[in-house]
């Protein structure tokens, strides 16, 4: 595997850097650097800049609004944006339901939904997990009853990120009890303004309000909003989760966090001492740096094996998800430790001014939220089972 980049790719990286420096507001850049929560409009404004430049969906096929870039170019693009502290593109439209629609959806669904996903006019959320059906998703109980030209949907979804802002939801619902549990699940697209939908925010440990639970009470879903075939939703969900888990690796974000940890380790305390002079901190920095480099190589291998229409190899996606999320947690823990007493200060998500050392601003909030990284998108324990079944089960 050739790890070098060409001169053309170096020039492209500089072009991406210049674009971010021109269009990314300093207030947004600092929020991303410090792990603070962005408002919906801040995401939308940034994504519209990417859309106007033609860069909003680098992995999509060109005929649907993608870039036609090589996998290497896509990777360079995402990594450079992360290093410039640009917000990650909200994944539910671009990285999750968009590929499902252009791969399995009807022509009418492609015409109706893909343009508004690209230009960020439609905000999507994911309706998969339920109480008692998170990692064991096949046991979901939300039910869609066939009523002729529509389904009648009843049930509940949990841990719905950005649910209170969403215009649409892609949802798994049971349409049959025949056969294996996975065989009776269908993939539906829901208008979140439909009568019978109730959204309740859930407060998280970092005082965030982006997570919701969603209740369905006799919600009418037109049959035209069924993606693909009835009962095949599990297959489409596995395709989608391969994209989600590969993206959760967050290599670019971790590279930026590692650079921040290296700067913080070199920052002198009042007595003139520096954490980098402590061999234990040097060891921790070296260890997480080596793990991150190995993750980058694994990401390259997964990207090289990607096939349009088939998605990512499920075991590769799970490996990226496990190690990527654990590295994220390792880095935020290291950052909090490096900051010393200032690292444990948390003034809440509404605070606009840091307390104490500004280099430590936002660390604890980011660290607290990252406790969930090894759970969302499929817990680490479940991902290890996926790898074992894929690689070793005959």
N, C-alpha and C positions, 0 to 999 in steps of 0.2 A: 504494500500500500504506500503510494507516494504521498508524503505529508507536506511537501513543499507547495507553495502557491505560485502562480505565474505572475509576471509583471502586470498583465491585464487585470488579474484578480487583486493585486495590490492597489492598482489605480481605482478599481471599483470600491475597495474598502475605504479609500480616501474620499471617494464621492459620497458614500453613505455617511461618513463622519461629517463632511461638510453640510450635507442635507440636515442631519440632526442638529448641528450647531446653529443652523439658520432658522429652523422651524420649531425647535423645542424650547418652550418658555423656561426661563431659569427657575421659576417657582415650581414647575412640574418636575424638572430635573432634580431639584433638591429633595422634593417629596419622595421620588423614587430612590434616590441615594440613601435617604434616611428611613426607608421602609414605612413611610406614612401613607394613609389611605387617600386615594385620588377621588375626586367627584366624577360622576358619570360624564359630565360635559367635557372635563379635561381629557378623558379617554377618547371621546367622540371627536373632539377638535384635532387631536394628534392623528387618529386613524383617518380622518378626512384628508390630512396632509399626505399621508401615505397613499391614499386612494387617488388623489389628484396626480401624484407622481407615478402611479401605476405599480406601486410596490405593496399594496395591502395584502395580497394573497400570493406570496412567492411560490408556494407549493402547488397551486391550482393549475390545471391544464390551461394552456393559452386560450383555447376556444371559449372558456368560461370566465376569462378575466384574469388569468394568472400571468406569470412573467416569462415562462419558458426557460428559466435559469437552470443551470446544472445544479446538482445537489451540493457541490462545493460552494457555489455562489450563494445558494440559499443559506447555507450554514454561516458563511462569512457575514452575510447581511444581518442575520439574527444576532450573532455574537457582537458585531460592531455596534448595533443599536443598544445592546445590553451594556456594553462598556461606556457608552455615552449617556447612560442612565435614562434611556427612553422607556416609556411604559410598555410593558408587554401587551401585545394585541389581545383583547379579550377573546378567549379561545372558542367560546360556545358557538359562534356563527362561523368564523373563518376556519378554524382547525377541526371542528367537530361536525356540526350538522351540515355545513356546506359540502364537504366531501361526500357525505352520505347522500345528499340530494342529487349532486351531479353524477354520482355513480349508480344509484339505485332508484332515484325519483323519476316521476313522469315528466314529460316535456312541459306540461303546464306548471308543475311545481318548480322546475328550473327557471321558467320565465317569471314566475310570480315571486320567488324568494331569493334567488341568487343575486340579482342587482342590488336589492336593499341590504343584503348581508355585506356586499363589497363596499357600499358607500356609507355603512354604519347608520342608516336610517331605521333599521330594525334591530332591536336588542334582544338576544336570545338567552334562555336559561335551560338547564338540563333537568329533566324529571325522571331520574333513575332510582336513586336510593329511597327506601321507605323505612319506617320503624320495623325492626326485625327482618329487614331485607336490604342490608347494605352490602357487605362483602358477599353474602349469599343472595345475590340479586335475583336468581331464578325463582326464589320463593316469594316474589312480589305479589301483592294482593289487589292492587288497583285494577279495576275491571272495566272493560269497554264492551257493552252489550250491543249486538247488532240490531238496529231498529230500522232497517231498510236502507234509506239514503243517508243515514248518519249512525254514529255510535253514541251511546249514553254512558258517560264516564263517571265513576264513583271511586273514591279512595283518597290516599294521602301520599305526598312526597316529602322527604326530609332532606336537610342540608342543601337546599337549593340556592346556590350562589347567585347574587344579583336578581333574585326572583322579584323583588319589589320594584325593580326598574324595567323588567323585561316586557317586551311587546308580544313575544312568542316563546313557546316551550316545545322542545322535542321530548317526547314522553314514551316510556315503555308501559304497556298495559296488557293485562291478560284478556285474550279474546276466546280462549278455549282451555278446557281442562283435560283434553284428550292427549294421551301419550306422555312423554317426558315433560317436566315442567317448562323446559326451554322452548318446546315446540308450540306452546299455546300463547306466545307473547308477540305482540305487534308493535310497530313503531309509528307513532302518531305525531302530528304537528298541531299544536293548540294555540289559539288566539287567547292571550292572557286577559283580555277584556270580556271574555265570554261569561254570561251569567252562570253563577254557581261556583266560580273560582274564588277562594279566599286565601290571601297571602298574609302570613304572620311572621314578622322579623324575629330572629333569635339573636340575643346578645352573646358575643363570644368573649373569651378570656382577655382579649386586648381591647374590649369595649367596642368592637366593631359591630356593624349592623348590616353586613353584606349577605349574611346567611339567613335563609327563611325556611319555613315549612309551608306547604301548599296543600289545600284541601279542595277536593272536587265533589260537588253535590249535584248530580244529574246534569252534567255539562254536556251539551250537544257538540259533537265533533263531526263535521261533514266527512263522508267517505272519501272525498277527493283529497283529504288530508292524511290518508293512509299512505305511508312510503313503502313502495315495493309490494310484496305479497303479504296477505294476512297470515300471521303465524310465523313469519320469517324475521321478526324483529330482533331475536337473539343474535342472528347472523350479522345484521346491520350494526347492532350494539357492539359486537366484538370488533368489527371493522373500525368503528368510531373510537373504541377504547384503546385500540392500538395507536391511533393518532394522538389521543389524549396522553397516554402514558409516555410516549416518546417525547412529547413536548414538556412534560413535567420534569424531565431531566434538568432543564434550566441551566445548561452549561455556561451560557453567556453571563447570566446573572451571578452565578457562583464565581466566575472569573473576576467580575467586578468586586464582589465581596472579598475575595482573596486579596486583591490589590488594596482594598480598604484596610484589611487586617494587617497587611505588611506596612502600610503607612502608620497605622495606629501603634504597631509594635515599635516603630522607630520614633514615636512621639515622646519627648522627655517628660518625666514627672517633675514636680516642683523641686525635688532634691537632686535633679539632674540625671537620675537613673532612667533606663529605658527597658521596656519588656523584652526587646530583642536581645539584650545582654544576658537574659536568663536562658540557660540551655534547654529548659523544659518548654518554653515558648517557641524556641527555634525548632525543636523537635515537632511540636504540634503543627507549626506552619509548614514544615517540610512534608509531614505525613499527609495533611489535607491537600497540599499541592500535588503530591504524587498520585493520590486518589483521583483528583480532578483531571489530571492528565490521562490517567487510565480510562476515566469516563468519557473523555473526548474521543479517544481511540475507539471505544465501544460504540459511541454515537456515529462515528464515521463508518464503522462496519455495518451498523443497522441501516444507515442511509444508503449504503452501496447495495444492500440486499432488497431495498424497497422496490415494489412493482406496482405501477398504477392499476387500480381496480382490485388488487389483492391486499394492499396496505402493508404495514410493517409486520415482520415476523413477531408473533405474539410473545415468544420467550425473550427476544431482543428488547421489545418494548418494556417487558416486566423488569428486566435487568436494569435498563435505563431509569425506570421509575424508582426502583429500590435504592440504587446507589445515588442517583441524583437527589432524591428527597433527603437521604441520610447525610449527604454532604452539605446540603442547605442547612440542616440542623446543626451539624458540626461547626460550620462557619459562624452562624449567629451566636452559638455558645462561646466560641473562641473570641468573637468580637466583644461580647459582654464581659468576659473575663479580662481581656486586654484593657478595657476602659476602667477597670477597678471599681471604686465606689460610685463613680458617675454612671457606670453601666447598668446599675440596678435602679436608677431613677426612671420612673414612668409617670408622666403627667397626663396620660390619656390621649385619645385620638383627636380631641378638640383643641388641644394646646397648640399655640402658634409660636411659642418661644421656649428654647431649651433651658434646662437648669444645669448650671455648672459648665463643664467642659463641652464645648459645642461639637467636638469631634465624636462624642458619644451620643449625640442627639438621635433619638429614634431607635436605638439598638434594642432595648428591652421589648418594646412593642412588636418589632419585627421578630424577635426571638420567641415571644409568646405565641404569635400567630403561626410560626413555623412548627409548633408542636403538632399541628394537624397534617403536616406535609406527608408523613408516613401513613396516613389514613385515607385522605381523599384520593380519588382516582383508583381505589383499590388498595387495601392495607398491605404492608410489607409481607405479612404472613400469607395472605392469599396469593400475592405475586410469586412467592417461593413455591407454592403449590402449582401455580401455572407453569413455572419453569420446569419443575420436576415432571409433570405430566407430559409437557411438550417434548422434553429432551430424553426422558428415560422410560416412559410408559410404552409398552408394546401392545 
